Amino acid sequence: MKQGFIKVAAATPNIKVADVDHNKREICRLIDETVANGAKIIVFPELCITGYTCGDLFSQDILLNRAKEALKEIVDYTAEKDALIFVGLPYVAKNKLYNVAAAINRGELLGMVTKTFLPNYSEFYEMRQFQPGPKRADWVLFEEEEIPFGPQLLFACDRMPELVVSAEICEDVWSPIPPSIGAALAGATIIVNCSASDETVGKDIYREQLVAGQSARLIAGYVYANAGEGESTTDVVFGGHNIIAENGVVLEQATRFINDTIYSEIDVLRIVGERRKNTTFQMSEESEELIRVPFFLEMEDTKLTRSFASLPFVPSALAERQKRCEEILTIQAMGLKKRLAHTNCKSAVVGISGGLDSTLALLVTAKAFDLQGIERSGICAVTMPCFGTTDRTYRNACTLTQKLGATLREVNIKEAVRTHFRDIGQSEEQHDVTYENAQARERTQVLMDIANQTGGMVIGTGDMSELALGWATYNGDHMSMYGVNASVPKTLVRHLVRYYADTCEDEDLRAVLLDVLDTPVSPELLPPKDGEIAQKTEDLVGPYELHDFYLYYMLRFGYEPGKIYRLAKEAFAGMYDEETILKWLKTFYRRFFAQQFKRSCLPDGPKVGSVAVSPRGDLRMPSDACVRIWLNDLEKL
């Protein structure tokens, strides 16, 4: 439960229809198993104490009375179990029979959630036996104690206020207005569903989409436990299709037709944070009318079994990654196309270095020119060799420009920089920050002036990862007239260029793009060693895959440093040791806070994903904010 993670389980017991004693033993066995595996919220299927398919046997008093007794025995059995448990059963209240989910915690029956929407079609005639639940929750007697009874009950954890659980039953989530909507708007962060949904061709896909979609709509966790083998097959078959989802993403689902238990961890603090940022998620004015029932769980570490992608900006599946790359390239190009049209520009100036970022910027510019119907010869690709330029990057820059049909222009800036050094009294042998930045600013001046000459605009090449770390020369490569890469992280830049290489028909263009991909990331501001790049960016600021991971979880979800460190250890296990991860995480925070002044005056550029650092809406952060409490959190580790 620490850092917001709560382990949940959806369990399908091997029941026998109407054999309450057998079913009770099976439920208790699975309670033992799931608790032993660390589950704190455990969900069983609809009417699992009796079996869902009892039909008119639900009118038999002996079955209903034994189900009530079994519930009491299960409640007593959980006295030493640190979990919130939901089990389904038929229950008589006020001389009416209801389909309910009983909520149990540490030997106490907290309440009974009633099913609101009863099916009355072909396979299922629940309205023949059951009464729809009341519109509002009330109180009923159970073992001479009053307990809440009805829809949208809220079970709130004493030790973790953000953890509020509500339940609905099977058909409820298939209805136009599921009860879980009202519960979520009243504060429920996890919805559980005790279900008995039969299997027909293609229904599993719809069910998965429904559960994932409901978790997305509610910005909630959703735990769906379905009936399986053991139910009657007189007319239908149940597959035990259990699903655990979080805010639109299916974390785990069961293999159908095998009674099984699935587990995952729902990040409650992530859900709360997402809701806080989402202005369309507004608490209901009727939320105060819902009954809140406290429950207790021990506050302890949750062992994580869910995976966290080491490259959160890059889809892992090839087909999805290709689709994403094409979409991003189009967004970038469409942004530039509009700016070209608005300014009536027929020329664009790109500083081309032979590195990844400038390559991507040139590819995007070519695509924008095609969309605008302008000849690519209007693209002026400027190579500006200086002290750190290597033959490899120079050749790649020239070949790339020629293959794309742009106009190549070379401006050697060595003498201009040397003149500037003499003007300010800087030794050429002193390879400090002034030595490096003077080259970057000279290049920007050249680009700006060529843009004036050609009636065009300078296209920025810097990416979002560099902006996050401040790895840009202020008023040097930091500045442009439109920054097409401004919201593209470094790890994604590589995949965009790779996608372009894989899909282009020109083998020579493909070859040069692959060599660019194979070139170490470098600003090339220091003299080469034996003709090779001497200055490798990731040796100085750290691996970009780590920094992109930190950036994603910091800005997208607002995670605290300690939580990011924990997730990074999981995601990069076997790739980086803990000391390395912590070292670069500290570097990330120091640089991110210290370099905000560079991001406060960024040029325009298109947003392509959910994380961006534009000062006009995505990151409104003071340039002199103090990083102390973030670093203090890391010092505690």
MIKE-835636 format. One record per residue (C-alpha): chain; x, y, z. Coordinates in steps of 0.001 Angstrom, whole numbers, plus 524288, in hexadecimal, padded with zeros to 5 digits. Layout:
   cadena      xx      yy      zz
        A       X       Y       Z
...
This chain:
   cadena      xx      yy      zz
        A   80000   80000   80000
        A   80B94   8090B   8018F
        A   80D7A   81288   7F63A
        A   7FF76   80FC7   7F22D
        A   8006C   801BD   7ED52
        A   7F5C7   7F856   7F1BB
        A   7F632   7EA06   7EDBD
        A   7E934   7E4DC   7E8C0
        A   7E469   7D771   7E4C9
        A   7D919   7D24B   7DCB1
        A   7D683   7C414   7E02D
        A   7CDBD   7B9FB   7D9B1
        A   7CAD2   7AE9B   7E2E5
        A   7C7C6   7A0C7   7DE7E
        A   7B9AD   7A096   7E2F8
        A   7AEBB   796A5   7E292
        A   7A117   79B93   7DFA5
        A   79903   79C8F   7EC35
        A   7A3A3   795BD   7F457
        A   7A581   7A0E6   7FDEB
        A   7AEAB   7998C   80711
        A   7B7D7   795E0   7FC08
        A   7B78F   7A3AE   7F6B8
        A   7BA4F   7A985   8040B
        A   7C631   7A0CD   805C7
        A   7CB27   7A461   7F837
        A   7C955   7B2EE   7FADA
        A   7D07D   7B1D9   807CD
        A   7DB7E   7AA58   80133
        A   7DD12   7B528   7F73A
        A   7DC93   7BF73   801E4
        A   7E825   7B8AD   80854
        A   7EF49   7B7CB   7FB63
        A   7ED11   7C5E3   7F738
        A   7F060   7CB77   80495
        A   7FCD8   7C359   804C8
        A   80039   7C972   7F7A0
        A   7FEB0   7D70D   7FD3E
        A   7F158   7DAC9   7F7C1
        A   7EA4B   7E558   7FF7D
        A   7DE06   7E63A   7F72A
        A   7D863   7D90B   7F33A
        A   7CCB0   7D79E   7EA3C
        A   7C488   7CB6B   7E7C4
        A   7BA08   7C940   7DD62
        A   7AB8F   7CC21   7DDF9
        A   7A349   7C305   7E691
        A   7AF47   7BA61   7E875
        A   7AAD5   7B565   7F5CC
        A   79F90   7AE32   7EF53
        A   7A355   7AE9A   7E113
        A   79D73   7B810   7D757
        A   795C9   7ADD6   7CFA8
        A   78CBB   7A8E0   7DA5A
        A   780CA   7AE28   7D32C
        A   77414   7ABC6   7DA81
        A   77BA9   7A544   7E579
        A   77D66   7B33E   7EA47
        A   76F61   7B25F   7EEF4
        A   7730E   7A769   7F854
        A   7745A   7AC23   8064B
        A   77E1F   7A17E   809A4
        A   787A8   7A68E   7FF5D
        A   78603   7B4D0   80364
        A   78776   7B1D6   811E2
        A   79393   7A986   80FB2
        A   79973   7B453   80753
        A   7976B   7BE06   81264
        A   79DB5   7B4A6   81C16
        A   7A92A   7B287   812ED
        A   7AB11   7C131   811C7
        A   7ABD7   7C21D   82095
        A   7B5E0   7B71D   820C0
        A   7BE01   7BDC7   8163F
        A   7BD61   7CA8F   81DD9
        A   7C235   7C3BD   82A1D
        A   7CCD0   7BCED   82238
        A   7D2A0   7C9F3   81E24
        A   7D4C0   7CEFA   82BFE
        A   7E387   7CE3B   82A72
        A   7E3E4   7D172   81BF3
        A   7E927   7DEEB   8185E
        A   7E0A5   7E0F4   80C6E
        A   7D40A   7E6AB   8072E
        A   7CC68   7DB69   8011F
        A   7C05C   7DB56   7F85D
        A   7B814   7CF0C   7F6AC
        A   7AB2C   7CD59   7EF8A
        A   79EF1   7C6F9   7F4F4
        A   79016   7C78B   7F4C4
        A   78ACE   7CEC3   80099
        A   77D23   7D117   805E3
        A   77A98   7DEB8   80B4F
        A   76D68   7E491   80E7C
        A   76719   7D832   80907
        A   76D37   7DA3A   7FB94
        A   77821   7D262   7F550
        A   783F0   7DA09   7F09C
        A   79059   7D6D1   7E93C
        A   79B0F   7DCB8   7F1BE
        A   7A9B0   7DDEA   7F376
        A   7AD82   7DD1C   801B9
        A   7B93B   7E540   80610
        A   7C150   7DEFA   810D4
        A   7CCEF   7E41B   8187F
        A   7D3F0   7DD96   823E1
        A   7C86C   7D5A4   828DA
        A   7BE5B   7E04C   826BA
        A   7B38D   7E14D   81CA0
        A   7B4A7   7EF65   81824
        A   7A8E4   7EFCE   80F32
        A   7A19F   7E9B2   803D5
        A   7A1A9   7EFD6   7F66B
        A   79571   7ECE0   7EE7C
        A   79499   7EA48   7DFF4
        A   78D77   7F562   7D942
        A   78B37   7F072   7CB68
        A   785E5   7E298   7CA15
        A   7867D   7DBA8   7BCDF
        A   779D0   7D655   7B78B
        A   77D4A   7D075   7AA55
        A   77F81   7C343   7A3BF
        A   78969   7BC81   7ACB0
        A   786D3   7C408   7B935
        A   77A1B   7C73C   7BFEF
        A   77EF3   7CD11   7CCAD
        A   772A0   7D532   7CE1C
        A   76B6E   7C849   7CFCA
        A   77270   7C622   7DCB8
        A   77882   7D309   7E107
        A   7743B   7E0CD   7E42C
        A   77C17   7EC40   7DE95
        A   783A2   7F326   7E943
        A   77E32   7FF6F   7EF92
        A   78173   80C9A   7E98E
        A   7883D   810EE   7F5F9
        A   78F6E   80969   80074
        A   788DB   806BF   80D5A
        A   78B79   7FE19   8190F
        A   78773   7EFF5   81BB6
        A   78992   7E667   826CF
        A   793BD   7DBB0   825D4
        A   79613   7D393   831EA
        A   78F24   7DE14   839D5
        A   7982F   7E8B8   834D1
        A   7946D   7F36F   82B73
        A   79C9C   7F3C8   81F0C
        A   79BEB   7FC7B   812F9
        A   79412   7F674   807EF
        A   79278   7FBA6   7FA1E
        A   79A03   8013E   7EE92
        A   7A628   809CC   7EE41
        A   7AB0D   806FC   7FBEE
        A   7B86D   80CFD   7FE2C
        A   7C259   80513   805D8
        A   7CCF3   80E6E   80A6B
        A   7DA27   80A13   80FB6
        A   7DDE6   80FED   81CDC
        A   7EC7C   80F5C   81A6D
        A   7EC3F   8140B   80C5D
        A   7E1BD   81E63   80A18
        A   7E38B   81DE7   7FB4D
        A   7DF5D   80F9B   7FB09
        A   7D090   80F7F   7F9AF
        A   7CA37   8033B   7F41F
        A   7BCA6   80168   7EE84
        A   7B611   7F5AE   7E83E
        A   7AC94   7F2CB   7DD60
        A   7A792   7E5D4   7D863
        A   7A90B   7E05C   7CAA0
        A   79E47   7E66B   7C23D
        A   79FBC   7F357   7C95D
        A   7ABE5   7F6DC   7C187
        A   7A513   7F355   7B4B4
        A   79A48   7FD35   7B752
        A   79A04   80AFE   7B17B
        A   79C5C   81141   7BEB8
        A   7A3AA   80797   7C771
        A   7A2FE   809A3   7D639
        A   7B1E0   80AB5   7D63F
        A   7B0D6   81822   7CFE4
        A   7AA31   81DEC   7DBD0
        A   7B363   816AF   7E4E4
        A   7BF69   81BDA   7DDDE
        A   7BA2A   829BA   7DDFD
        A   7B856   8280D   7EC94
        A   7C699   8243D   7EE34
        A   7C7CB   815AA   7EB5D
        A   7D52C   81315   7E57C
        A   7D38A   8045C   7E398
        A   7C74E   7FDDF   7DE4B
        A   7C54E   7EF3F   7E00D
        A   7BBAF   7E718   7D862
        A   7B681   7D9E9   7DCC4
        A   7B217   7D44E   7CFC1
        A   7AC6C   7C876   7C8EC
        A   7ADD6   7CB91   7BA89
        A   7AC5F   7C00A   7B14C
        A   7B4EE   7BD65   7A586
        A   7B070   7BF2F   7978E
        A   7B8B8   7C17C   78B74
        A   7BFB8   7CE9D   78C56
        A   7B9D7   7D24D   79975
        A   7C703   7D1CA   7A039
        A   7CC31   7DCDB   797A8
        A   7C060   7E54B   79A82
        A   7C15A   7E236   7A90B
        A   7CFA7   7E5FF   7A95D
        A   7CCE5   7F2C1   7A233
        A   7C172   7F59A   7AB3C
        A   7C947   7F3D0   7B7B4
        A   7D4FB   7FB4D   7B26B
        A   7CC20   8061D   7AD7D
        A   7C4F4   80757   7BA5F
        A   7D1C5   80857   7C1C5
        A   7D5F5   8130F   7B843
        A   7C933   81A94   7B920
        A   7C97C   81A3B   7C7F0
        A   7D84C   81BF4   7C90C
        A   7D7F4   81066   7D244
        A   7DCB2   802C6   7D4D4
        A   7D32B   7F80B   7D0FD
        A   7D35B   7E9F5   7D5F5
        A   7CA37   7E0CC   7CEAD
        A   7C84C   7D2F6   7D3F6
        A   7C07C   7C9CD   7CB45
        A   7B9E5   7BCBA   7CD5F
        A   7C05E   7B107   7C716
        A   7C04D   7A24C   7C633
        A   7B759   79C30   7D038
        A   7AB60   7A415   7CC84
        A   7A08A   79CBE   7C58D
        A   7A253   79B13   7B6D5
        A   793FE   7982E   7B428
        A   7935B   7A3BA   7AADC
        A   79FFF   7AB8A   7ABEA
        A   7AE57   7AA32   7AF67
        A   7B5F1   7B31B   7B890
        A   7C454   7B56A   7B5FA
        A   7C9E6   7BBB9   7C241
        A   7CE41   7C79F   7BA7E
        A   7D3E9   7CFF4   7C572
        A   7D939   7DD78   7C25C
        A   7E0E7   7E7BF   7C9D8
        A   7E1CC   7F541   7C39C
        A   7E6D1   802A4   7C75F
        A   7E2EB   80F25   7C077
        A   7E0A7   808C3   7B353
        A   7EBCF   7FF01   7B3C8
        A   7E997   7F089   7B630
        A   7F3DE   7EC9B   7C00D
        A   7F067   7DE3A   7C086
        A   7E5FB   7D501   7BB72
        A   7E37E   7C698   7BD0C
        A   7E44E   7BC22   7B2BD
        A   7D651   7B83C   7B01F
        A   7D0AD   7AAEC   7B35A
        A   7DA7C   7A8B3   7BE31
        A   7D625   7AC53   7CBE6
        A   7E135   7B4C2   7D0B0
        A   7E4F6   7C02D   7D940
        A   7EB67   7CC26   7D37B
        A   7F2FA   7D68C   7DAC6
        A   7F827   7E413   7D84E
        A   7FB07   7F0C4   7DF67
        A   7F28A   7FCBF   7DD70
        A   7F92C   809D2   7DF8D
        A   7EF1B   8116D   7E766
        A   7F76C   81DA5   7E892
        A   7F8EC   81DF0   7D9D5
        A   7EA1F   81D63   7D884
        A   7E84A   8286C   7E24B
        A   7F29D   83094   7DB6B
        A   7EC53   82E75   7CE1D
        A   7DF1F   83288   7D355
        A   7E4E4   83E96   7D994
        A   7EA63   8430A   7CC83
        A   7DE2E   83FAF   7C4C8
        A   7D4E5   84B43   7C589
        A   7C9D1   8435C   7BF73
        A   7C9F4   839F8   7CB03
        A   7C174   8413C   7D4B4
        A   7BC5D   83BC8   7E177
        A   7ADC4   83992   7E1F6
        A   7A546   84282   7EA3E
        A   79E1F   83644   7EEC4
        A   7AA78   82FC1   7F3E0
        A   7A784   8338E   801E3
        A   79B26   82B3C   80150
        A   7A2B2   81E96   7FEFE
        A   7A600   81616   80A9E
        A   7B47E   81546   80DE4
        A   7B92D   8097A   81571
        A   7C6E4   8094D   81B4B
        A   7CFB4   7FD6C   81A4D
        A   7DD7B   7FA8C   81EFA
        A   7E99B   7F597   8180D
        A   7F77E   7F539   81CF4
        A   8005B   7FF40   81681
        A   80B8C   7F78E   8107F
        A   813C9   7F680   80442
        A   80D2A   7F03D   7F8A7
        A   815AB   7E714   7F0C2
        A   8141F   7EB07   7E296
        A   810FC   7E0F5   7D849
        A   80BF1   7EA15   7CDAB
        A   81603   7EE71   7C3DB
        A   81A7A   7FC32   7C0C0
        A   81FEF   7FEB2   7B346
        A   82DCE   803E1   7B353
        A   82A2E   80C35   7A781
        A   81CFC   8120A   7AB54
        A   81CA3   81B14   79F82
        A   81E97   80FDA   795EF
        A   8143A   8054C   79389
        A   819F7   7F7BE   79536
        A   811C5   7F118   78AA7
        A   8178C   7F30E   77D1C
        A   80A9D   7F59F   7762A
        A   8066A   7FF9D   78036
        A   813EA   805EA   7800F
        A   8137A   80778   7714D
        A   805EC   80D6E   77205
        A   80A65   816A9   77CD4
        A   81670   81AD4   7751E
        A   80E81   81E03   76908
        A   804DC   825BC   7713E
        A   80F89   82D92   777FE
        A   8169E   830AF   76B56
        A   809B5   83568   765C8
        A   806BA   83DDF   771AE
        A   8143B   843FC   770E1
        A   81313   84661   76250
        A   80539   84BBB   7633D
        A   80990   85557   76DAC
        A   8148C   85A4B   76505
        A   80BAF   85A4B   75905
        A   80252   863A9   75FC3
        A   80D72   86C9F   763DE
        A   81303   86CBC   75612
        A   805AB   86FEF   7506B
        A   802DA   87A81   75A79
        A   80FD7   88170   75837
        A   80F91   87ECC   7498F
        A   81D28   878F8   74AC0
        A   822DC   871AD   73F3B
        A   82F9E   86F1C   7462E
        A   83396   86815   7529B
        A   8412D   867FA   75865
        A   845D8   85C11   75FDF
        A   85304   85AAA   7665F
        A   856FC   84CE6   762AE
        A   86199   84650   76AB6
        A   8607F   83805   7672E
        A   85A91   8352C   7747F
        A   84D4C   82F86   777FF
        A   84601   83BFE   77B82
        A   849AB   843EA   76F7E
        A   846FC   837FF   76714
        A   83940   836EE   76C75
        A   83700   84582   76AC1
        A   83B3E   844A2   75C86
        A   8326C   838DD   75A0F
        A   826D6   84000   7601F
        A   829AE   84C4C   75847
        A   82A05   84467   74BA7
        A   81CED   83E4D   74F19
        A   81731   84BBB   7522C
        A   81BDD   8510C   7451B
        A   81582   8458C   73E33
        A   808AD   84804   7455B
        A   80953   85674   741FE
        A   80C8D   853A8   733DB
        A   819A1   85ACF   7344D
        A   825D9   855F1   72D77
        A   82F70   84FE0   73705
        A   83A3A   85809   730E6
        A   834AD   86309   73949
        A   83A33   85C24   74523
        A   84796   861AF   74828
        A   84F3A   8579C   74FD3
        A   85B24   85E38   75588
        A   866EF   856A6   75A22
        A   87035   85EB0   76284
        A   87C8D   856FC   76571
        A   88516   85B95   7708B
        A   88ED4   8564D   77A78
        A   88717   84A21   77E60
        A   88170   845F4   7715A
        A   8853E   83840   76CF4
        A   88602   8334E   75F06
        A   87B56   8296B   761DF
        A   87103   83320   76630
        A   874E5   83CD5   75B9B
        A   87348   832A3   750EB
        A   86647   82E0E   75663
        A   8611E   83C03   75703
        A   864CA   83E81   748D4
        A   85FAE   8318D   743AB
        A   852EC   832B9   74B26
        A   85070   8405A   745BE
        A   85307   83C1C   737D4
        A   84A93   82FEC   738CC
        A   83F1B   837BB   73DF6
        A   8400A   8419B   73306
        A   8431C   84D23   73BD9
        A   84D1F   857AC   738BA
        A   85A1D   85594   73F9A
        A   861C3   86140   74455
        A   86EA1   86083   74B9D
        A   8738F   86B3C   7548F
        A   88036   867FB   75B80
        A   87FAC   86FB2   76832
        A   88D72   86D30   76D3F
        A   89300   87A7B   769AE
        A   886DC   881C2   76E48
        A   887BD   87AFD   77B83
        A   89656   87DA6   77C71
        A   893E3   88C06   7799D
        A   889B0   88C1B   78448
        A   89340   8858D   78D9E
        A   89D19   8905F   78AF3
        A   892A1   89AB6   78D0E
        A   88F23   8957F   79A93
        A   89CA8   890C0   79E7B
        A   8997E   88234   79E4F
        A   8A493   87881   79C0F
        A   8A1A9   86E4A   791CA
        A   8A8D9   8648E   79A4E
        A   89F8D   866D1   7A5A3
        A   894B5   85CEB   7A314
        A   88AD0   86229   7ACC4
        A   87C73   865B4   7ABAA
        A   87FBA   87273   7A4BB
        A   8875C   86AD2   79A8A
        A   87B99   86212   7981F
        A   870C4   86C29   798AE
        A   877AE   875A9   78FA1
        A   876BA   86B8B   784DD
        A   86860   868C2   78782
        A   864D8   87735   78778
        A   86C99   879C3   77B1D
        A   8651D   86EED   77453
        A   85820   874AB   77882
        A   85C28   88225   773B5
        A   85FCB   87C6C   7667B
        A   852C2   87551   76578
        A   84AE6   8815C   7692B
        A   851E6   889DD   75F54
        A   85076   87FDF   75463
        A   841FD   87F4C   75798
        A   84189   88DFF   75599
        A   848A3   88C6E   748A8
        A   83F48   8821F   7439F
        A   832CA   887A2   7494D
        A   83132   87B6D   7516D
        A   830F7   876BE   75F6A
        A   83A76   86F43   767E8
        A   83568   861C2   76B9F
        A   83966   85DB0   7795B
        A   83F77   85059   77B2E
        A   8406E   84EDA   78A03
        A   83827   84436   7906A
        A   83055   843C3   79D0C
        A   83A69   83BBF   7A488
        A   844C4   8461D   7A201
        A   83B3E   850A9   7A647
        A   83824   8493A   7B2C7
        A   84688   8486F   7B637
        A   849CC   855F1   7B10E
        A   85380   84F83   7A7B2
        A   852EE   85AE4   79E32
        A   85A69   8678A   79CAF
        A   851F1   872F5   7A0B2
        A   84F65   87B2D   7949C
        A   8570C   87115   78D00
        A   850E6   8643C   788BB
        A   846C3   86786   79315
        A   840C9   87195   789D0
        A   83991   87068   77CD1
        A   82D67   87561   775EC
        A   825FA   86876   77712
        A   82AAC   85CB3   77EDA
        A   8253C   8506E   7788F
        A   82BBD   84736   7826D
        A   82850   84EEA   78EAA
        A   81F38   84494   79465
        A   82609   83872   78F2F
        A   82E8F   83170   7994C
        A   83BD6   82C50   79547
        A   837E1   81DFF   79671
        A   82CD7   8207B   78CE9
        A   83548   8284F   78365
        A   83D31   81C11   780F3
        A   83108   8140B   77DB7
        A   82B92   81E95   774CC
        A   83809   81EC7   76CC1
        A   83864   80FEF   76CBA
        A   82A48   80F7D   76802
        A   82D75   818E5   75CF6
        A   83928   8108C   7592B
        A   8310D   80418   75931
        A   82662   809E8   750B4
        A   82E2E   811C3   746C3
        A   83081   80BF3   73946
        A   83DC9   81234   736B9
        A   84830   80899   73B32
        A   852B3   81326   73BC4
        A   84A0C   81B9A   74470
        A   8472A   80FE9   74CF1
        A   855C3   80D19   74E48
        A   8590D   81AD6   752C0
        A   84DB7   81AFE   75C69
        A   8526F   80E31   76249
        A   86017   813D4   763C6
        A   85A78   81FDD   76A89
        A   85379   816AC   773D1
        A   8605F   80FDE   77686
        A   86789   81C9E   77980
        A   86995   82034   787ED
        A   8615B   82BAB   78CA4
        A   86A54   8378A   78D5E
        A   86A08   8465B   78BAF
        A   87789   84515   78566
        A   87CE7   8514A   78BDF
        A   889FD   84B8B   7902A
        A   894D4   84755   786D3
        A   89422   83904   78268
        A   89D94   82ED4   7877E
        A   8A3E0   82710   77C91
        A   898F0   82B72   77391
        A   88E46   82648   77C8B
        A   88420   82DAD   78492
        A   88A60   831C2   79163
        A   87E77   83753   79833
        A   87380   82DA1   79ADF
        A   86791   833FC   7A0F7
        A   8631A   8283E   7A8E8
        A   87064   8273A   7AF76
        A   86E60   83503   7B488
        A   85FF2   835FE   7B818
        A   85C3A   827B2   7B8F8
        A   854C0   81DED   7B095
        A   84931   823F6   7A99D
        A   840F0   817D9   7ABC8
        A   841F5   81A45   7BA68
        A   83F3C   828C7   7B945
        A   83384   8268E   7B079
        A   82E30   81CCC   7BA5B
        A   82FED   826B5   7C55D
        A   829F1   8319C   7BD36
        A   81E06   82985   7B9A9
        A   81A6A   825AC   7C77F
        A   81DA8   832E7   7CD42
        A   815A4   83B19   7C3C1
        A   80B32   8317A   7BF73
        A   80759   82C8E   7CCDF
        A   80E1E   8359B   7D688
        A   814CB   82A3D   7DD70
        A   81DD6   82D26   7E8B8
        A   82C53   82A39   7E67E
        A   82C62   81E46   7EF4F
        A   82154   8181A   7E7B2
        A   827FC   81AE8   7DAAE
        A   8345D   814AE   7E002
        A   82CA5   8089A   7E3F9
        A   82670   80747   7D690
        A   83357   809B3   7CFB3
        A   8398F   7FE8B   7D749
        A   82EB4   7F59F   7D27A
        A   82F1F   7FA80   7C467
        A   83DF4   7FA60   7C2E7
        A   84119   7EE36   7CAE5
        A   84CE3   7E7A0   7C4C7
        A   85031   7F3C9   7BCD2
        A   85456   7FDA1   7C73B
        A   857C7   7FB70   7D56C
        A   850EC   802DB   7E047
        A   85C40   80C3B   7E272
        A   85C71   8103D   7D431
        A   84DBE   81254   7D3DC
        A   84E47   81AB2   7E021
        A   85A0A   8227A   7DB6E
        A   8539B   8269D   7CEC2
        A   84681   828E7   7D553
        A   84CF6   832F3   7DE13
        A   8535F   838E7   7D21A
        A   84641   83968   7CB4B
        A   83FBC   8410A   7D63F
        A   84B09   84A84   7D7DC
        A   84B94   84D94   7C969
        A   83CE3   84DD2   7C780
        A   83AF0   85842   7D1DD
        A   8471D   86018   7CEA2
        A   84429   860D8   7C00D
        A   835FE   86530   7C029
        A   839F8   872D2   7BB98
        A   83D4F   86CED   7AE52
        A   82FE8   866A4   7AD35
        A   828E0   87329   7B14D
        A   82BD9   87977   7A421
        A   82ACC   86E30   79A9C
        A   82713   87088   78C6F
        A   81A0D   86B4F   7878C
        A   81972   85CEB   7843A
        A   80F21   8522C   782F1
        A   80B2F   849C0   78E6F
        A   80B1A   83B5E   78AC7
        A   80894   83424   79799
        A   80334   83557   7A558
        A   8102F   83A7A   7AAA9
        A   815BF   84761   7A5EE
        A   81D53   852D4   7ABAD
        A   817B0   85E65   7A44C
        A   81667   86A3A   7AD62
        A   80994   86DCF   7A6AF
        A   8019D   8632B   7AD10
        A   808D8   85692   7AFD9
        A   812B9   85AEB   7BA11
        A   8107A   86797   7C139
        A   81BA4   866F6   7CABB
        A   82357   8721A   7D0F4
        A   83161   872FB   7CC7B
        A   83630   874B3   7DA61
        A   82EE9   8696E   7E0ED
        A   836E9   86244   7EB42
        A   839E1   853E2   7E969
        A   83CDB   85138   7F7C1
        A   830F9   84908   7FBC1
        A   83256   8405E   7EFBB
        A   840AB   83DAC   7F28B
        A   83DB4   83BC3   800F9
        A   8342F   83108   7FD39
        A   83F22   82A1E   7F5F8
        A   84895   82BB6   80139
        A   83F75   82377   809A2
        A   84138   817A5   800CA
